[in-house]
């Protein structure tokens, strides 16, 4: 996890995220690896712009979303709302 956080800190927007959205991107970075995470160019651009609704939409518009099942749905809701979900 600390490796993921260290990597994510290379993005200017990372330290501006709230705790919930930080949890989402750390989860994704851990799951996808550095290279896989960086494939989410449109999501990363939306995060840089602070557009969390668009970032969530870009998460849905990916192969990853369809592969991770309910976890993807939960992380998208967390990204969009900034609220934690456990179901």
TAHUQUI-V391651 format. One record per residue. BURIAL is I if it has 24 or more other ideal C-beta (glycine too) atoms within 12 Angstrom, else O. Layout:
# TAHUQUI-V391651
BURIAL + BURIAL
This chain:
# TAHUQUI-V391651
O + O + O + I + O + O + O + I + O + O + I + O + I + I + O + O + I + O + O + I + I + I + I + I + I + I + I + I + I + O + I + I + O + O + O + O + I + O + O + I + O + O + I + I + O + I + I + O + O + O + O + I + O + O + I + I + O + I + I + I + O + I + O + I + I + O + O + O + O + O + O + I + O + I + I + I + I + I + I + I + O + O + O + O + O + O + O
